[in-house]
Amino acid sequence: MKFLWKNLPVFFIWFVGLSVLNNGLHHIVPQLESIRYLSLLSLAASLTLLWFACRKERGGEGTVRMYLLWAAGMTAVYLTPLLHGLSLPLDEKTQRLWYEFSALAQFVILFVHGRTWLVRWDWVWVFGVTLVFGLILENGGIVLGFFSEPGYLLYIPGLPAPLATALGWVNVLYCTFFAVEKLLPPMPAAAKGLVCTLIGLSLDIPFDPVATRLGWWVWDPSLGAKIWGVPAVNFIAWFWALFPYGTAYYWVRQWKNYGEGRKVLLMVGSFPVILMVEFLGVVASLSLTGDRESILIFKRFFSFLGLM
């Protein structure tokens, strides 16, 4: 239990993947067949990080044995939803309530876990700066017109996104930051940003098809180019949201000649630049893939503002 708590983000990735797999197979009718292989991404990410956690715990001696024992148990439990055909479908309202409650509970648990490794200004970076960025991303997607998130219980006054989905960004990035800072070897800022992106996508790729099917977020009906039932722009936007942010996050934090307070202000002040990089990256990717419908949503928004 000590090892599990110490490395909770590794098991969080594993648990989210397991929950999504179970939900997609046994609580949705008809079941989501693609989840059988998409969920393996979360398992692969958690087992990869587990290796580094075991190596750090044992320092080389007994690492392989420890890893194999943990990996075998985690994999066996993870695959249990594939071994039975029990169907217990839940209505969309109940599913949404469970998701909202779990996102809030996960945030609280990860916040408490932060006491095991965060110090001083780390709290501001992880639960302050990242939360603000998550709020901008989630509400920005709704304002632009790509999706809506109706029917939740808790909303921040004046904002269209529910609290749960904004906290979800912090939950995901908390796990990526833990992996980069506590488990993986030293890397340049851009490599750290890429690792954050890959871990985030390992959670999002299986999660979004289930969330879309259950109406946790409702996509603009004009969107086409769907992958596993989800508009391709979602996965493109995830990449271009996480990679620039993760890279800037670690690039700014490594500056030696600035105090932490000044670095926080500079990071928040750089949000417009990060968002512009995201916008240009998304538009370029959509153009390359020929996703005309998504580009038209951007054009519609800017036309509404009188900018086009």
SERO-4910 file (N, C-alpha, C, O; in steps of 0.05 Angstrom, whole numbers):
BEGIN
 pado doro    nc1    nc2    nc3   cac1   cac2   cac3    cc1    cc2    cc3    oc1    oc2    oc3
  Met    A     17    -24      0      0      0      0     17     25      0     10     46    -12
  Lys    A     40     24     13     58     47     14     68     53    -14     70     76    -22
  Phe    A     75     32    -29     85     36    -57     63     47    -74     67     64    -91
  Leu    A     39     37    -70     16     46    -86     10     75    -81      7     91   -100
  Trp    A     10     83    -56      4    111    -49     26    130    -59     21    152    -69
  Lys    A     51    120    -56     74    136    -64     73    142    -94     80    164   -103
  Asn    A     64    123   -109     63    125   -139     34    126   -149     28    115   -170
  Leu    A     17    139   -134    -12    139   -140    -18    147   -169    -36    135   -181
  Pro    A     -5    168   -180    -12    175   -208     -9    152   -228    -24    151   -248
  Val    A     10    134   -224     13    111   -241    -12     94   -240    -23     85   -261
  Phe    A    -22     90   -216    -46     73   -213    -71     88   -220    -92     76   -226
  Phe    A    -70    115   -219    -93    131   -228    -97    127   -258   -120    123   -267
  Ile    A    -76    127   -273    -78    123   -302    -89     95   -307   -107     92   -324
  Trp    A    -79     75   -293    -89     48   -295   -119     46   -288   -134     33   -302
  Phe    A   -127     59   -266   -155     57   -257   -174     71   -277   -195     61   -282
  Val    A   -166     94   -287   -183    108   -306   -187     91   -331   -209     88   -341
  Gly    A   -165     79   -341   -168     61   -364   -186     38   -359   -203     31   -375
  Leu    A   -183     25   -335   -200      3   -328   -229     11   -326   -247     -3   -335
  Ser    A   -234     34   -314   -262     44   -311   -275     49   -338   -298     42   -343
  Val    A   -259     61   -356   -270     66   -383   -275     41   -398   -296     38   -411
  Leu    A   -257     21   -396   -261     -5   -409   -287    -18   -398   -303    -28   -414
  Asn    A   -290    -19   -372   -313    -31   -360   -339    -17   -368   -359    -30   -374
  Asn    A   -338      9   -368   -361     25   -375   -369     20   -404   -393     16   -410
  Gly    A   -350     21   -422   -355     18   -450   -366     -9   -458   -381    -12   -477
  Leu    A   -359    -30   -442   -368    -57   -449   -393    -65   -434   -409    -81   -444
  His    A   -397    -55   -410   -418    -66   -393   -440    -47   -383   -460    -55   -371
  His    A   -436    -21   -387   -455     -1   -378   -467     16   -400   -481     36   -395
  Ile    A   -461      9   -425   -471     22   -449   -484      2   -467   -472    -20   -472
  Val    A   -507      8   -478   -520     -9   -497   -525      7   -523   -538     28   -522
  Pro    A   -516     -3   -547   -498    -26   -549   -470    -20   -539   -462      4   -538
  Gln    A   -455    -40   -532   -428    -36   -521   -410    -23   -542   -414    -26   -566
  Leu    A   -390     -9   -533   -371      5   -550   -348    -14   -556   -329    -17   -540
  Glu    A   -349    -26   -580   -329    -47   -586   -301    -36   -588   -282    -50   -581
  Ser    A   -297    -11   -598   -270      0   -601   -255      2   -575   -231      4   -575
  Ile    A   -270      3   -552   -257      7   -526   -240    -17   -519   -222    -15   -502
  Arg    A   -244    -40   -532   -229    -64   -526   -199    -60   -532   -182    -69   -517
  Tyr    A   -193    -45   -553   -165    -40   -559   -156    -12   -551   -132     -8   -546
  Leu    A   -174      8   -552   -166     35   -544   -157     36   -515   -138     51   -508
  Ser    A   -170     21   -498   -163     22   -469   -135     11   -464   -124     15   -442
  Leu    A   -124     -4   -483    -97    -15   -479    -76      7   -478    -54      3   -467
  Leu    A    -83     31   -489    -64     53   -487    -59     62   -458    -37     67   -450
  Ser    A    -81     63   -442    -78     71   -414    -63     49   -399    -46     55   -382
  Leu    A    -68     24   -405    -54      2   -392    -24      4   -399     -7      1   -381
  Ala    A    -18      8   -424     10     10   -433     24     33   -419     47     30   -411
  Ala    A     11     56   -417     23     79   -404     29     73   -374     50     80   -364
  Ser    A      9     61   -361     13     56   -332     34     35   -327     50     37   -308
  Leu    A     36     14   -345     57     -6   -341     84      5   -347    104     -3   -335
  Thr    A     86     23   -367    112     35   -373    122     52   -349    145     50   -341
  Leu    A    104     68   -338    112     84   -315    117     67   -290    133     73   -273
  Leu    A    102     44   -288    107     26   -266    136     16   -266    147     13   -244
  Trp    A    147     11   -289    175      1   -291    193     22   -278    211     14   -262
  Phe    A    190     47   -284    207     68   -273    202     71   -243    221     76   -228
  Ala    A    178     67   -234    171     68   -205    185     45   -191    196     49   -169
  Cys    A    184     21   -202    197     -2   -189    227      2   -189    240     -5   -169
  Arg    A    238     12   -211    267     16   -212    276     36   -191    297     33   -178
  Lys    A    260     57   -187    267     77   -167    264     66   -139    280     73   -121
  Glu    A    244     49   -135    239     38   -109    262     19   -100    270     19    -77
  Arg    A    271      2   -119    290    -18   -113    319    -11   -120    338    -23   -110
  Gly    A    323      9   -137    349     18   -144    365     -3   -161    389     -3   -160
  Gly    A    350    -20   -175    363    -40   -192    360    -68   -181    353    -86   -196
  Glu    A    365    -72   -155    364    -99   -144    334   -107   -139    319    -94   -125
  Gly    A    327   -129   -152    300   -139   -149    279   -124   -165    255   -128   -161
  Thr    A    288   -106   -182    269    -89   -197    252   -106   -216    227   -103   -217
  Val    A    265   -124   -230    250   -140   -250    228   -157   -236    206   -159   -245
  Arg    A    236   -170   -214    216   -187   -200    193   -170   -189    170   -178   -192
  Met    A    200   -148   -177    179   -130   -167    160   -121   -189    136   -121   -186
  Tyr    A    172   -113   -211    157   -103   -234    138   -125   -245    115   -120   -250
  Leu    A    149   -149   -249    133   -170   -260    109   -177   -242     87   -183   -252
  Leu    A    113   -177   -216     91   -183   -198     69   -162   -200     46   -169   -202
  Trp    A     77   -137   -199     58   -115   -200     44   -115   -228     20   -112   -230
  Ala    A     60   -117   -249     49   -116   -276     30   -139   -281      9   -135   -294
  Ala    A     36   -163   -272     19   -186   -276     -8   -181   -262    -29   -187   -274
  Gly    A     -7   -172   -237    -32   -167   -223    -49   -145   -235    -73   -148   -238
  Met    A    -36   -123   -242    -50   -101   -254    -63   -109   -281    -86   -102   -287
  Thr    A    -48   -124   -297    -58   -132   -323    -81   -152   -320   -101   -150   -335
  Ala    A    -79   -170   -302   -100   -190   -297   -126   -176   -289   -148   -183   -300
  Val    A   -124   -158   -271   -148   -143   -262   -159   -126   -285   -183   -124   -289
  Tyr    A   -141   -113   -299   -149    -95   -321   -165   -109   -342   -184    -98   -354
  Leu    A   -158   -134   -348   -171   -149   -369   -196   -163   -361   -210   -175   -378
  Thr    A   -204   -162   -336   -228   -177   -327   -253   -168   -341   -271   -185   -346
  Pro    A   -257   -142   -349   -281   -135   -363   -284   -149   -390   -306   -151   -401
  Leu    A   -262   -159   -401   -263   -173   -426   -272   -202   -423   -278   -216   -443
  Leu    A   -273   -212   -398   -278   -240   -393   -307   -247   -387   -313   -271   -384
  His    A   -324   -228   -386   -352   -234   -381   -370   -216   -397   -361   -195   -407
  Gly    A   -395   -223   -401   -413   -208   -417   -436   -195   -402   -457   -188   -413
  Leu    A   -432   -192   -375   -453   -180   -359   -459   -151   -368   -441   -135   -373
  Ser    A   -485   -145   -371   -493   -119   -380   -510   -106   -359   -532   -116   -352
  Leu    A   -501    -83   -349   -516    -67   -329   -518    -39   -338   -505    -21   -327
  Pro    A   -533    -33   -359   -534     -6   -371   -544     14   -351   -563      9   -336
  Leu    A   -532     38   -351   -541     60   -335   -550     83   -353   -539     87   -375
  Asp    A   -571     97   -344   -581    119   -361   -561    142   -361   -543    143   -344
  Glu    A   -563    159   -381   -544    180   -385   -541    199   -361   -520    208   -355
  Lys    A   -564    205   -348   -563    223   -325   -546    211   -303   -530    225   -290
  Thr    A   -551    186   -297   -536    172   -276   -506    171   -283   -489    176   -266
  Gln    A   -500    165   -308   -472    164   -317   -459    191   -313   -436    193   -304
  Arg    A   -473    212   -321   -461    239   -318   -456    246   -289   -436    258   -283
  Leu    A   -474    239   -271   -470    244   -243   -446    229   -232   -430    240   -217
  Trp    A   -443    204   -241   -420    189   -232   -394    201   -242   -374    203   -227
  Tyr    A   -394    210   -267   -370    223   -278   -364    249   -263   -341    253   -256
  Glu    A   -384    265   -258   -380    290   -244   -369    285   -216   -350    298   -207
  Phe    A   -381    266   -202   -372    260   -175   -343    249   -175   -327    257   -159
  Ser    A   -337    231   -194   -311    219   -195   -289    239   -202   -267    238   -190
  Ala    A   -295    258   -220   -275    279   -227   -269    296   -202   -245    303   -198
  Leu    A   -289    303   -187   -284    319   -163   -270    303   -142   -251    313   -129
  Ala    A   -277    278   -138   -264    260   -118   -235    256   -126   -217    256   -109
  Gln    A   -230    251   -151   -202    247   -161   -185    272   -155   -162    269   -148
  Phe    A   -197    295   -160   -182    320   -155   -174    322   -126   -151    328   -119
  Val    A   -192    316   -108   -187    317    -79   -165    297    -71   -147    304    -56
  Ile    A   -167    273    -81   -148    252    -75   -120    260    -85   -100    256    -71
  Leu    A   -119    270   -110    -93    277   -120    -81    302   -106    -57    304   -102
  Phe    A    -99    320    -97    -90    343    -82    -77    333    -56    -56    343    -48
  Val    A    -90    314    -42    -79    303    -17    -53    289    -23    -33    291     -8
  His    A    -52    274    -45    -27    260    -53     -4    280    -58     19    273    -54
  Gly    A    -11    304    -66     10    324    -71     28    329    -47     50    338    -51
  Arg    A     18    323    -24     34    327      1     59    309      1     78    313     16
  Thr    A     58    287    -16     80    268    -16    104    278    -32    126    267    -30
  Trp    A    100    299    -49    123    307    -66    123    337    -73    144    347    -81
  Leu    A    101    351    -71    101    379    -78    112    396    -55    106    390    -32
  Val    A    127    417    -61    137    435    -41    131    464    -50    134    470    -74
  Arg    A    124    480    -32    121    509    -35    107    517    -61     83    513    -64
  Trp    A    123    529    -79    111    540   -104    100    518   -122     85    525   -141
  Asp    A    108    493   -118     97    471   -135     66    471   -135     53    466   -155
  Trp    A     55    477   -111     26    477   -108     13    498   -126     -8    494   -138
  Val    A     26    521   -128     16    543   -145     17    534   -174     -2    539   -189
  Trp    A     39    522   -182     42    514   -210     22    492   -218      9    495   -239
  Val    A     19    472   -201      3    449   -209    -27    455   -205    -43    449   -223
  Phe    A    -34    466   -182    -63    470   -176    -72    498   -180    -96    504   -176
  Gly    A    -55    516   -188    -62    544   -194    -60    550   -224    -80    554   -237
  Val    A    -35    551   -233    -30    558   -261    -44    538   -280    -57    546   -299
  Thr    A    -41    512   -274    -53    491   -291    -83    492   -291    -96    487   -311
  Leu    A    -95    498   -268   -124    500   -266   -134    523   -283   -154    520   -297
  Val    A   -121    546   -282   -129    569   -298   -127    562   -328   -145    568   -343
  Phe    A   -106    548   -336   -103    540   -364   -125    520   -372   -136    522   -394
  Gly    A   -131    502   -354   -153    483   -360   -180    496   -363   -195    489   -380
  Leu    A   -185    516   -346   -210    531   -349   -211    545   -376   -233    546   -388
  Ile    A   -189    557   -384   -189    570   -410   -194    551   -433   -210    556   -451
  Leu    A   -181    528   -432   -184    508   -453   -213    498   -455   -225    497   -476
  Glu    A   -223    489   -432   -250    477   -432   -271    497   -440   -289    491   -457
  Asn    A   -271    520   -428   -291    540   -435   -286    552   -463   -305    559   -477
  Gly    A   -261    553   -472   -255    562   -499   -267    545   -520   -278    555   -540
  Gly    A   -266    519   -517   -277    500   -536   -307    504   -539   -319    501   -561
  Ile    A   -321    510   -517   -350    515   -517   -356    541   -530   -374    543   -547
  Val    A   -341    562   -523   -345    589   -534   -341    589   -564   -356    601   -579
  Leu    A   -321    575   -573   -316    573   -602   -338    559   -617   -342    563   -641
  Gly    A   -353    541   -603   -375    528   -615   -370    499   -623   -387    488   -638
  Phe    A   -349    487   -614   -343    459   -621   -360    440   -606   -367    419   -617
  Phe    A   -367    446   -581   -383    427   -565   -397    442   -543   -391    466   -538
  Ser    A   -415    429   -529   -428    440   -505   -427    419   -483   -423    395   -489
  Glu    A   -431    427   -459   -431    409   -436   -454    414   -417   -451    426   -396
  Pro    A   -478    407   -426   -502    412   -410   -508    391   -389   -497    369   -391
  Gly    A   -525    398   -370   -536    378   -352   -519    371   -328   -526    352   -314
  Tyr    A   -498    386   -322   -482    381   -298   -494    396   -274   -510    414   -277
  Leu    A   -485    388   -250   -494    401   -226   -479    426   -219   -490    447   -211
  Leu    A   -452    425   -222   -435    447   -212   -422    461   -235   -406    450   -251
  Tyr    A   -428    487   -237   -415    505   -257   -403    528   -242   -414    537   -222
  Ile    A   -381    538   -252   -370    563   -242   -387    586   -253   -391    587   -277
  Pro    A   -398    603   -236   -416    625   -246   -404    640   -269   -381    650   -268
  Gly    A   -420    643   -290   -411    658   -313   -396    643   -334   -390    653   -355
  Leu    A   -390    617   -328   -375    601   -347   -392    578   -357   -408    567   -342
  Pro    A   -389    571   -383   -407    549   -394   -398    521   -388   -413    502   -390
  Ala    A   -372    518   -380   -362    491   -374   -367    483   -345   -364    500   -327
  Pro    A   -374    459   -339   -377    450   -311   -350    448   -297   -330    446   -310
  Leu    A   -351    449   -271   -327    448   -255   -312    422   -260   -287    421   -261
  Ala    A   -327    400   -263   -314    373   -266   -296    372   -290   -274    360   -287
  Thr    A   -304    382   -313   -287    379   -336   -262    397   -335   -241    390   -345
  Ala    A   -264    420   -322   -241    437   -318   -221    424   -299   -197    424   -304
  Leu    A   -231    411   -278   -213    397   -259   -201    373   -272   -179    364   -265
  Gly    A   -214    362   -292   -204    339   -306   -177    345   -319   -159    327   -320
  Trp    A   -173    369   -329   -147    377   -340   -125    376   -319   -103    367   -324
  Val    A   -132    385   -295   -112    385   -273   -106    356   -265    -83    349   -261
  Asn    A   -126    339   -264   -122    311   -257   -103    297   -276    -85    283   -268
  Val    A   -107    302   -302    -90    290   -322    -62    301   -320    -43    285   -320
  Leu    A    -59    327   -320    -33    339   -320    -17    334   -294      7    332   -294
  Tyr    A    -32    331   -272    -19    323   -247     -3    297   -250     20    294   -242
  Cys    A    -16    278   -263     -3    252   -268     21    254   -286     41    241   -282
  Thr    A     18    271   -306     41    275   -325     64    289   -311     87    281   -315
  Phe    A     58    308   -295     79    323   -280     93    304   -261    118    304   -258
  Phe    A     78    287   -247     90    268   -229    109    249   -243    131    243   -234
  Ala    A    100    239   -266    116    221   -282    142    234   -290    164    222   -288
  Val    A    141    258   -300    164    272   -310    183    279   -287    208    277   -291
  Glu    A    173    288   -265    190    298   -244    199    277   -223    220    280   -211
  Lys    A    184    256   -220    190    236   -199    199    209   -210    212    194   -195
  Leu    A    192    202   -235    198    175   -244    217    174   -268    235    158   -268
  Leu    A    214    192   -287    229    190   -312    257    204   -309    260    222   -292
  Pro    A    276    197   -326    302    210   -325    301    239   -334    281    246   -347
  Pro    A    321    255   -329    321    283   -337    319    286   -368    331    270   -382
  Met    A    304    306   -377    300    311   -405    298    340   -410    294    356   -392
  Pro    A    303    349   -435    298    377   -442    268    384   -440    251    366   -439
  Ala    A    263    410   -439    235    419   -435    216    408   -456    194    400   -450
  Ala    A    225    409   -481    208    400   -503    202    370   -501    179    361   -507
  Ala    A    221    354   -492    217    325   -488    197    321   -465    180    303   -467
  Lys    A    200    337   -444    181    335   -422    152    342   -432    133    328   -424
  Gly    A    150    362   -448    124    370   -459    113    348   -476     88    343   -475
  Leu    A    129    334   -491    120    312   -508    111    288   -491     90    276   -497
  Val    A    126    282   -470    118    260   -452     91    267   -439     73    249   -438
  Cys    A     87    292   -430     61    300   -419     39    295   -439     17    286   -432
  Thr    A     44    302   -464     24    299   -485     17    270   -490     -6    263   -492
  Leu    A     37    253   -491     32    224   -497     17    211   -474     -1    195   -479
  Ile    A     24    218   -449      9    207   -426    -20    217   -427    -38    201   -422
  Gly    A    -23    243   -432    -50    254   -433    -67    241   -455    -90    235   -450
  Leu    A    -55    236   -478    -70    223   -500    -76    194   -493    -97    184   -502
  Ser    A    -59    181   -478    -65    153   -471    -90    151   -453   -103    130   -452
  Leu    A    -96    173   -440   -121    174   -424   -144    184   -441   -167    173   -439
  Asp    A   -140    204   -458   -162    216   -472   -172    199   -495   -196    198   -500
  Ile    A   -154    185   -510   -163    170   -533   -184    149   -526   -204    146   -540
  Pro    A   -180    133   -504   -202    115   -497   -226    128   -483   -248    119   -485
  Phe    A   -220    150   -469   -241    163   -453   -262    177   -470   -286    175   -465
  Asp    A   -253    192   -491   -271    209   -506   -293    194   -521   -315    203   -523
  Pro    A   -287    170   -533   -309    156   -546   -332    148   -527   -355    149   -534
  Val    A   -325    141   -502   -345    134   -482   -360    160   -474   -385    160   -473
  Ala    A   -345    181   -469   -358    206   -460   -376    217   -482   -398    228   -476
  Thr    A   -368    215   -507   -384    225   -529   -410    208   -532   -431    219   -535
  Arg    A   -407    182   -530   -431    165   -531   -451    171   -509   -475    170   -514
  Leu    A   -441    179   -486   -459    184   -463   -468    213   -462   -483    220   -444
  Gly    A   -459    230   -480   -468    257   -480   -456    275   -459   -468    295   -451
  Trp    A   -433    267   -448   -420    284   -428   -411    310   -440   -412    330   -427
  Trp    A   -404    309   -465   -401    333   -482   -414    327   -509   -411    306   -520
  Val    A   -428    347   -519   -443    344   -543   -430    360   -565   -428    385   -563
  Trp    A   -421    347   -586   -406    360   -608   -425    374   -627   -448    366   -631
  Asp    A   -415    395   -639   -430    409   -660   -437    389   -682   -420    374   -692
  Pro    A   -463    387   -690   -472    367   -709   -459    369   -736   -459    350   -752
  Ser    A   -447    392   -743   -435    395   -769   -408    382   -771   -397    378   -793
  Leu    A   -396    374   -748   -369    363   -748   -369    335   -761   -386    318   -754
  Gly    A   -350    331   -779   -347    305   -791   -320    293   -784   -311    298   -761
  Ala    A   -308    279   -802   -281    267   -798   -278    254   -770   -260    261   -754
  Lys    A   -297    236   -764   -297    224   -738   -279    199   -736   -276    184   -755
  Ile    A   -266    197   -713   -249    174   -707   -261    161   -681   -262    173   -660
  Trp    A   -269    136   -683   -281    121   -661   -305    136   -650   -311    136   -626
  Gly    A   -320    150   -668   -344    164   -660   -339    192   -650   -358    205   -642
  Val    A   -314    201   -649   -307    227   -639   -295    244   -661   -278    234   -676
  Pro    A   -303    269   -664   -291    286   -684   -261    287   -682   -250    290   -659
  Ala    A   -247    285   -704   -218    284   -703   -206    309   -691   -184    308   -680
  Val    A   -220    331   -693   -209    356   -682   -204    354   -652   -187    368   -641
  Asn    A   -219    336   -638   -215    333   -610   -186    323   -603   -173    335   -586
  Phe    A   -177    303   -617   -151    292   -612   -129    310   -621   -108    312   -609
  Ile    A   -134    324   -643   -115    344   -653   -112    366   -633    -90    375   -627
  Ala    A   -135    376   -623   -134    397   -603   -121    389   -577   -106    405   -565
  Trp    A   -124    364   -569   -111    354   -545    -81    355   -548    -67    364   -530
  Phe    A    -71    346   -571    -42    347   -576    -32    375   -574    -12    381   -560
  Trp    A    -45    394   -588    -36    421   -590    -42    437   -565    -31    459   -561
  Ala    A    -58    427   -547    -62    439   -521    -40    431   -502    -29    448   -487
  Leu    A    -34    405   -501    -15    395   -481     14    400   -488     30    407   -471
  Phe    A     21    396   -513     50    398   -520     61    427   -516     81    429   -503
  Pro    A     48    448   -527     59    475   -521     59    482   -492     77    494   -481
  Tyr    A     37    474   -478     35    481   -450     56    467   -433     70    479   -417
  Gly    A     59    440   -438     79    425   -423    107    435   -428    123    436   -409
  Thr    A    113    441   -453    140    451   -459    145    478   -446    166    482   -434
  Ala    A    126    497   -448    129    523   -436    131    521   -405    146    535   -392
  Tyr    A    115    503   -394    114    499   -365    142    492   -355    151    504   -335
  Tyr    A    155    473   -368    181    465   -358    204    483   -367    224    485   -354
  Trp    A    200    496   -389    220    516   -398    221    539   -379    243    548   -371
  Val    A    198    550   -371    198    573   -353    207    565   -325    221    580   -312
  Arg    A    199    541   -316    206    533   -289    236    528   -285    246    530   -263
  Gln    A    251    523   -307    279    518   -304    296    544   -304    320    542   -300
  Trp    A    283    567   -308    298    592   -307    310    597   -280    296    595   -260
  Lys    A    336    602   -279    350    604   -253    350    633   -242    352    636   -218
  Asn    A    348    652   -259    352    680   -251    326    694   -243    326    719   -240
  Tyr    A    304    679   -241    279    691   -234    267    678   -209    270    654   -205
  Gly    A    254    694   -192    240    683   -169    215    668   -179    206    672   -201
  Glu    A    205    651   -161    182    634   -169    157    651   -175    142    645   -193
  Gly    A    153    672   -159    130    689   -164    131    702   -191    111    704   -205
  Arg    A    155    711   -198    158    724   -225    154    704   -247    142    710   -268
  Lys    A    164    680   -243    161    659   -263    131    652   -267    122    647   -290
  Val    A    116    651   -245     87    645   -248     74    667   -264     58    661   -282
  Leu    A     80    692   -258     68    714   -273     76    713   -302     59    718   -320
  Leu    A    101    707   -308    109    704   -336     95    681   -350     88    684   -374
  Met    A     91    659   -336     78    636   -348     49    643   -355     39    638   -377
  Val    A     35    655   -335      7    663   -340      6    684   -362    -12    683   -379
  Gly    A     25    702   -362     25    723   -383     31    712   -410     24    724   -431
  Ser    A     43    688   -411     49    676   -437     26    659   -448     28    648   -470
  Phe    A      4    657   -433    -19    641   -442    -28    649   -470    -34    632   -487
  Pro    A    -30    676   -476    -39    683   -504    -20    671   -525    -30    663   -546
  Val    A      6    671   -520     25    660   -539     21    629   -542     20    619   -564
  Ile    A     17    616   -519     13    587   -519    -13    580   -534    -14    562   -550
  Leu    A    -34    596   -529    -60    591   -542    -58    597   -572    -71    584   -588
  Met    A    -42    617   -580    -38    622   -608    -23    599   -622    -30    592   -644
  Val    A     -3    588   -608     11    565   -619     -9    542   -623     -9    528   -643
  Glu    A    -26    538   -602    -46    517   -604    -64    521   -628    -70    503   -643
  Phe    A    -74    546   -630    -93    553   -652    -80    547   -679    -92    535   -697
  Leu    A    -56    557   -683    -42    554   -709    -36    524   -714    -39    515   -737
  Gly    A    -29    510   -693    -23    481   -697    -48    466   -704    -48    448   -721
  Val    A    -71    472   -691    -96    459   -697   -105    465   -725   -113    447   -740
  Val    A   -104    490   -733   -113    498   -760    -96    485   -781   -106    476   -801
  Ala    A    -69    485   -777    -51    472   -796    -57    443   -798    -58    432   -820
  Ser    A    -62    430   -776    -68    401   -776    -94    395   -790    -96    376   -805
  Leu    A   -114    412   -784   -140    408   -797   -138    412   -827   -151    398   -843
  Ser    A   -122    432   -835   -118    437   -864   -105    413   -878   -112    405   -900
  Leu    A    -85    401   -864    -70    378   -875    -88    354   -877    -86    338   -896
  Thr    A   -106    351   -858   -124    327   -858   -150    332   -874   -166    314   -878
  Gly    A   -154    357   -883   -177    363   -900   -203    365   -884   -225    360   -894
  Asp    A   -201    371   -858   -225    373   -841   -238    401   -844   -234    418   -828
  Arg    A   -252    404   -865   -264    429   -872   -285    438   -852   -287    462   -846
  Glu    A   -300    419   -842   -322    426   -823   -311    440   -798   -323    460   -788
  Ser    A   -289    430   -787   -277    443   -763   -267    470   -769   -270    489   -753
  Ile    A   -254    474   -792   -244    500   -800   -267    520   -803   -265    543   -796
  Leu    A   -290    510   -813   -313    528   -816   -324    538   -789   -335    560   -787
  Ile    A   -321    521   -768   -330    530   -742   -312    553   -732   -323    573   -721
  Phe    A   -286    551   -736   -269    574   -730   -277    598   -746   -279    620   -735
  Lys    A   -282    595   -772   -290    617   -789   -316    629   -780   -320    654   -780
  Arg    A   -335    613   -772   -361    622   -762   -358    639   -737   -371    660   -734
  Phe    A   -340    630   -719   -335    645   -694   -323    672   -699   -332    692   -689
  Phe    A   -302    673   -716   -289    698   -722   -307    717   -738   -304    741   -736
  Ser    A   -324    705   -754   -343    722   -769   -363    735   -750   -371    758   -753
  Phe    A   -371    720   -729   -389    730   -709   -376    754   -694   -389    773   -687
  Leu    A   -350    752   -690   -335    774   -677   -329    797   -696   -319    818   -688
  Gly    A   -335    793   -722   -330    814   -741   -301    816   -750   -292    836   -759
  Leu    A   -286    793   -746   -258    793   -753   -253    781   -780   -230    781   -790
  Met    A   -274    770   -793   -271    759   -820   -294    767   -838   -295    760   -861
***
